[in-house]
Every structure is written in structure tokens, then in C-alpha cells.
């Protein structure tokens, strides 16, 4: 039985999903994987089930109807993990933008005292491969903007490669998490820091996908921009109300 679960949300990832699953299962540390698929019309779920026959005790799939959003997929996965005995729960993309080898490093950071370990693109400069400069600048300055508004010190607040200790997910009120895109990633970090958890950044190299299509769009970016302001205002109001 593994103590570590990797949650991989999918929507049309047939080009990547089998290869990334096999890469995770070949790591030196034993990881289980939960794929949360939002009704991919390209047959992603069928590929996962075929691989599942080979790894029945390590690979799981939850199928949902419709494209319900990244944040809700992770919340679904977090609750699934908490109903079982996993001590370390990971967020990871299916497209190899996150190197599966770094799962071991994120887990080790939590073993050594972190409550939440973030695979950070910006903690040691800018470590991004294959992105156009416009997107690098947008992502980097988005994190600068988040730091300015929220006053949290995380360099890569929109990062989606994360290891949570179980206690963090048990403490955060998951049903109150409202955002679904990049703002979801910001909200989870903001909540963890507000609750006093030790959040650390582990430097990684982020490589943009070479297969499949990016899910980034202006709606997701807009949610993050205004969501940050909403998070900060609600936090200030809650503090004043509690005094």
C-alpha cells in the first residue's frame, strides 16, 4: 500500500496519458494515481482503463460527466484521497509539463517538514521551456500581482504541481473553495498559509506540452485576476469580524 496519491485531471489527453502513467509507476518511490476524467470525447478514459488492468492496485479512475473545471476535479480527488489512508496527495498535469521525477522531490520536502510543497517555476529565476515570451511574462507577472495583493511570499502562486500533507486537506474547508482555474491554485495556497501551514517552494523546470492542446483561456485568466482581489477582501473582512 502506497502512502502517496497523484491526482491527474484529464480532458482529451489521449496523446499523453498512458506514457505519463507508466513513467509514474516506474519511479523509485511507489505512487498510486487517480485520474479524474471529465468525459473526454477522445477516449482518454478508455486508455486509462486499459492500463488499469495492468496496475489494478495502483491506478484508479473517476469519470465525471461534462467539462466541470480543474478546481472541481482536484476537490473531487482530494475527497477521494481523504476517504482512504494516503498521507501525501499530489496535483500533477497529464501533459509532461510537470516532470514526474519531481514527485519524489516534492514528497521528500514534505517528509522533511513542509506541509505543502510547490513545484516552483520562479523560485530560482525563470525555469520555463517552450513557452512564448508573452506567456512567460504573463505567468511571471501574475505571480508578482498575487504577491502584491495578498502579501503571501510564494514566487509561483499559480503553480499546479503540488504535494499536500493530509492534514492540510483535512483542515481546509474544501466545500468552500470556489475557483476552478488558475485562481483555484492561488486560493489553495492562500488558505494553507492563512491556516498557518508551512508552505515551501521546490525549484522545477516546467516544459510546455508537446502533445495535445493547452486548456488555458482568457476566462481562466480573468477569474484569477479578479479572484485574487476577492480572496484578500474576504480575508480582511473575516479577520475584522472575528475581533
C-alpha positions as CSV (number, residue, x, y, z in Angstrom):
1,X,0.0,0.0,0.0
2,X,1.4,3.4,-1.0
3,X,1.1,6.5,1.2
4,X,1.2,8.8,-1.8
5,X,-1.6,9.5,-4.3
6,X,-1.1,11.5,-7.5
7,X,-4.3,13.2,-8.8
8,X,-4.3,13.8,-12.6
9,X,-7.3,15.6,-14.0
10,X,-7.8,14.9,-17.7
11,X,-9.7,16.2,-20.6
12,X,-8.6,15.0,-24.1
13,X,-5.2,13.7,-23.1
14,X,-5.0,10.5,-25.2
15,X,-1.6,11.5,-26.5
16,X,0.0,11.7,-23.1
17,X,-1.9,9.7,-20.5
18,X,-0.5,6.2,-21.0
19,X,3.1,7.4,-21.1
20,X,2.8,9.5,-18.0
21,X,1.1,6.8,-16.0
22,X,3.9,4.3,-16.9
23,X,6.5,6.9,-16.0
24,X,5.0,7.4,-12.6
25,X,4.8,3.7,-11.9
26,X,8.5,3.3,-12.8
27,X,9.7,5.8,-10.2
28,X,11.8,4.7,-7.3
29,X,9.0,5.6,-4.8
30,X,5.7,3.8,-5.0
31,X,2.9,6.1,-6.1
32,X,-0.8,5.5,-6.7
33,X,-2.6,7.5,-9.3
34,X,-6.2,8.7,-9.5
35,X,-7.3,10.0,-12.9
36,X,-10.3,12.3,-12.8
37,X,-11.6,12.4,-16.3
38,X,-14.3,15.0,-17.4
39,X,-15.9,12.9,-20.1
40,X,-13.1,13.2,-22.6
41,X,-14.5,12.6,-26.0
42,X,-11.1,11.4,-27.4
43,X,-11.1,8.2,-25.4
44,X,-8.7,9.1,-22.6
45,X,-10.8,7.2,-20.0
46,X,-10.7,4.0,-22.2
47,X,-6.9,4.2,-22.3
48,X,-6.7,4.6,-18.6
49,X,-8.9,1.6,-18.1
50,X,-6.7,-0.5,-20.4
51,X,-3.6,0.5,-18.3
52,X,-5.6,-0.1,-15.1
53,X,-5.9,-3.8,-16.0
54,X,-2.1,-4.0,-15.7
55,X,-1.9,-1.9,-12.5
56,X,-5.2,-2.7,-10.7
57,X,-3.9,-1.9,-7.2
58,X,-2.1,1.3,-8.2
59,X,-4.3,3.1,-10.8
60,X,-7.8,4.4,-10.3
61,X,-10.2,6.4,-12.4
62,X,-13.2,8.6,-11.5
63,X,-15.3,9.6,-14.5
64,X,-17.4,12.8,-14.5
65,X,-20.0,14.0,-17.0
66,X,-19.0,17.2,-18.7
67,X,-16.1,19.5,-18.5
68,X,-16.5,20.8,-14.9
69,X,-13.2,22.5,-14.4
70,X,-9.8,21.9,-12.9
71,X,-10.6,23.0,-9.4
72,X,-13.6,20.8,-9.0
73,X,-11.6,17.8,-10.4
74,X,-9.0,18.3,-7.7
75,X,-11.6,18.8,-5.0
76,X,-13.2,15.5,-6.1
77,X,-9.8,13.9,-6.0
78,X,-8.9,15.3,-2.6
79,X,-12.1,14.0,-1.0
80,X,-11.4,10.6,-2.7
81,X,-7.9,10.6,-1.1
82,X,-9.2,11.6,2.3
83,X,-11.6,8.7,2.4
84,X,-8.6,6.5,2.2
85,X,-5.3,6.3,4.0
86,X,-2.9,8.5,1.9
87,X,-0.6,10.8,3.7
88,X,0.7,12.7,0.7
89,X,-1.6,13.9,-2.0
90,X,-0.3,15.4,-5.3
91,X,-1.6,17.6,-8.1
92,X,0.0,17.0,-11.4
93,X,-0.8,17.7,-15.1
94,X,-1.1,14.9,-17.6
95,X,1.0,16.6,-20.4
96,X,4.6,16.2,-19.0
97,X,4.8,20.0,-18.3
98,X,5.5,18.6,-14.8
99,X,8.3,16.1,-14.8
100,X,7.1,13.0,-12.9
101,X,10.6,12.5,-11.5
102,X,10.0,15.7,-9.4
103,X,7.2,13.9,-7.5
104,X,9.9,12.3,-5.4
105,X,11.5,15.6,-4.5
106,X,8.1,17.2,-3.6
107,X,7.3,14.2,-1.3
108,X,10.8,14.5,0.3
109,X,10.2,18.1,1.0
110,X,7.0,17.2,3.0
111,X,8.8,14.4,4.8
112,X,11.5,16.9,5.9
113,X,8.9,19.4,7.4
114,X,6.9,21.1,4.7
115,X,3.1,20.8,4.9
116,X,2.7,21.8,1.3
117,X,5.5,21.6,-1.3
118,X,5.1,23.6,-4.5
119,X,6.9,22.7,-7.7
120,X,8.0,26.3,-8.5
121,X,9.0,27.7,-11.9
122,X,10.2,31.0,-10.4
123,X,11.9,30.4,-7.0
124,X,15.3,30.3,-8.8
125,X,14.9,32.6,-11.7
126,X,12.5,31.7,-14.5
127,X,12.7,28.0,-15.4
128,X,10.2,27.5,-18.3
129,X,10.9,25.7,-21.5
130,X,9.0,26.0,-24.8
131,X,6.7,28.9,-23.8
132,X,6.5,32.0,-25.9
133,X,7.9,35.1,-24.2
134,X,4.4,36.6,-23.9
135,X,3.1,33.7,-21.9
136,X,6.2,33.6,-19.7
137,X,5.7,37.3,-18.9
138,X,2.0,36.8,-18.3
139,X,2.6,33.9,-15.9
140,X,5.5,35.6,-14.1
141,X,3.8,38.9,-13.5
142,X,0.6,37.1,-12.5
143,X,2.6,35.8,-9.5
144,X,4.0,39.2,-8.8
145,X,0.5,40.6,-8.9
146,X,-0.7,37.9,-6.4
147,X,2.1,38.7,-4.0
148,X,1.3,42.4,-4.2
149,X,-2.4,41.9,-3.4
150,X,-2.3,39.0,-1.0
151,X,1.0,39.7,0.7
152,X,1.9,36.0,0.6
153,X,5.5,35.3,-0.3
154,X,5.1,32.5,-2.8
155,X,7.0,33.1,-6.0
156,X,4.9,30.8,-8.1
157,X,1.3,31.2,-6.8
158,X,-0.4,29.7,-9.9
159,X,1.7,26.6,-9.9
160,X,-0.2,23.4,-10.4
161,X,2.4,20.9,-9.3
162,X,1.9,20.4,-5.6
163,X,2.3,17.9,-2.7
164,X,-0.1,18.3,0.2
165,X,0.3,16.6,3.5
166,X,-3.0,15.0,4.5
167,X,-3.5,17.4,7.4
168,X,-3.7,20.4,5.1
169,X,-6.6,19.0,3.0
170,X,-8.3,17.9,6.2
171,X,-8.1,21.4,7.6
172,X,-9.1,23.5,4.6
173,X,-12.8,23.7,4.1
174,X,-12.8,22.1,0.6
175,X,-16.5,22.7,0.0
176,X,-15.8,26.5,0.4
177,X,-13.2,26.5,-2.3
178,X,-14.9,28.4,-5.2
179,X,-12.5,28.9,-8.1
180,X,-11.9,26.4,-10.9
181,X,-8.9,27.7,-13.0
182,X,-5.6,29.4,-12.0
183,X,-7.4,31.1,-9.2
184,X,-8.0,27.7,-7.6
185,X,-4.3,27.2,-7.3
186,X,-3.9,30.6,-5.8
187,X,-6.8,30.0,-3.4
188,X,-5.4,26.7,-2.1
189,X,-2.0,28.3,-1.3
190,X,-3.6,31.3,0.2
191,X,-5.8,29.2,2.5
192,X,-3.0,27.0,3.6
193,X,-0.8,29.9,4.5
194,X,-3.6,31.7,6.4
195,X,-4.2,28.5,8.4
196,X,-0.5,28.5,9.5
197,X,0.8,25.6,7.4
198,X,4.5,25.6,6.3
199,X,4.4,26.1,2.5
200,X,7.7,25.7,0.7
201,X,8.8,26.0,-2.9
202,X,10.9,23.4,-4.7
203,X,12.6,24.5,-7.9
204,X,11.5,22.7,-11.0
205,X,11.9,23.1,-14.8
206,X,8.5,23.5,-16.4
207,X,8.3,22.2,-20.0
208,X,5.3,23.2,-22.1
209,X,3.3,20.3,-23.6
210,X,4.4,18.9,-26.9
211,X,1.3,16.8,-27.4
212,X,-2.4,17.8,-27.1
213,X,-3.9,21.2,-26.6
214,X,-3.5,23.7,-23.8
215,X,-6.6,24.4,-21.6
216,X,-5.5,28.0,-20.8
217,X,-8.0,30.7,-21.9
218,X,-9.0,34.3,-21.2
219,X,-11.8,33.2,-18.9
220,X,-9.4,31.4,-16.6
221,X,-7.0,34.3,-16.6
222,X,-9.9,36.7,-15.8
223,X,-11.0,34.5,-12.9
224,X,-7.5,34.6,-11.4
225,X,-7.1,38.4,-11.8
226,X,-10.4,39.3,-10.0
227,X,-10.3,36.2,-7.7
228,X,-7.2,37.4,-6.0
229,X,-8.8,40.7,-5.0
230,X,-11.9,38.8,-3.8
231,X,-9.7,36.4,-1.7
232,X,-7.9,39.3,0.0
233,X,-11.0,41.3,0.7
234,X,-12.8,38.3,2.2
235,X,-9.8,37.6,4.3
236,X,-9.7,41.1,5.7
237,X,-13.5,41.1,6.4
238,X,-13.2,37.7,8.2
239,X,-10.4,39.0,10.4
240,X,-12.3,42.1,11.4
241,X,-15.4,40.1,12.1
242,X,-13.5,37.8,14.4
243,X,-12.1,40.6,16.5
